[in-house]
Amino acid sequence: SNELNKIKNLDTDVLAVKSKFWGETITVAGLITGEDIVENLKGNNSDYVVISSVMLKPFTDLFLDGISTKDVEKKTGKKLIVIKDRYSFSELIEIIKK
């Protein structure tokens, strides 16, 4: 996040998502639900949200609670960017830097 904030006109932040669905002690990204993300983004002023593909059911755009990435975008007004893994995040950083 600190490296990204050195890019002109880009502000980033890491948001720890608390799970209402499973309980706030859950620390596994693969157990985060769409509603958890919606709830945690309330009051957040970001335009884009980057999430890991492990948060979605394999080969779908659905979270464990059946909510789609499009549903989350509609409810939050934010664009979701799904990345495959940390290497994909590195690629995303390179795209942003250009």
C-alpha positions in Angstrom: 0.0 0.0 0.0 2.8 2.4 0.8 4.5 1.8 -2.5 1.3 2.3 -4.4 0.7 5.6 -2.7 3.8 6.9 -4.3 2.0 6.9 -7.6 0.7 10.3 -8.5 -3.1 10.7 -8.1 -3.5 7.2 -6.6 -4.4 6.6 -3.0 -4.7 3.0 -1.7 -5.7 1.4 1.5 -6.0 -2.2 2.8 -9.3 -3.0 4.4 -9.6 -5.9 6.8 -13.1 -7.4 6.1 -14.9 -8.6 9.2 -17.3 -11.5 8.7 -20.8 -11.2 10.1 -21.7 -14.4 8.3 -19.1 -16.7 10.1 -18.0 -14.4 13.0 -15.4 -11.7 13.3 -12.6 -14.2 14.2 -12.6 -15.6 10.7 -9.3 -14.7 8.9 -9.6 -16.8 5.8 -10.3 -14.9 2.6 -12.1 -17.9 1.1 -14.8 -17.6 3.7 -15.7 -13.9 3.1 -19.2 -13.5 1.7 -20.6 -10.8 -0.7 -22.7 -9.3 2.1 -19.6 -9.2 4.3 -17.9 -7.0 1.6 -21.0 -4.9 1.2 -21.2 -4.3 4.9 -17.5 -3.5 5.3 -17.5 -1.0 2.4 -20.2 1.2 3.9 -18.8 4.7 4.3 -15.7 3.8 2.2 -15.0 6.3 -0.5 -13.0 4.2 -2.8 -13.8 3.8 -6.5 -12.3 0.3 -7.0 -12.0 -2.7 -4.7 -9.5 -5.5 -5.5 -10.4 -8.9 -4.2 -8.7 -12.3 -4.5 -10.4 -15.0 -6.7 -10.3 -17.4 -3.7 -13.3 -15.3 -2.3 -15.4 -16.7 -5.2 -16.8 -20.1 -5.9 -14.5 -21.8 -8.5 -15.2 -20.7 -12.1 -18.0 -18.3 -11.1 -18.5 -14.7 -10.0 -20.4 -15.9 -6.9 -19.4 -15.6 -3.2 -20.3 -18.3 -0.7 -23.6 -16.6 0.1 -24.7 -16.7 -3.6 -24.2 -13.0 -4.2 -22.4 -12.1 -7.4 -19.6 -9.6 -7.9 -22.1 -7.6 -10.0 -24.5 -7.6 -7.0 -21.8 -6.2 -4.8 -20.9 -3.5 -7.3 -24.6 -2.5 -7.5 -25.0 -2.4 -3.7 -21.7 -0.5 -3.1 -21.3 1.6 -6.2 -17.7 0.4 -6.5 -16.0 -1.5 -9.3 -14.6 -4.9 -8.1 -11.4 -6.1 -9.6 -10.8 -9.9 -9.1 -7.2 -11.0 -9.2 -6.0 -14.6 -9.3 -3.2 -14.4 -6.8 -0.4 -12.1 -5.5 1.4 -12.3 -8.8 -1.7 -10.9 -10.5 -1.6 -8.1 -8.0 1.9 -7.3 -9.1 0.7 -7.2 -12.7 -2.1 -4.8 -11.6 0.4 -2.5 -10.0 2.4 -2.4 -13.3 -0.7 -1.5 -15.2 -1.5 1.3 -12.7 2.0 2.7 -12.8 1.7 3.3 -16.6 
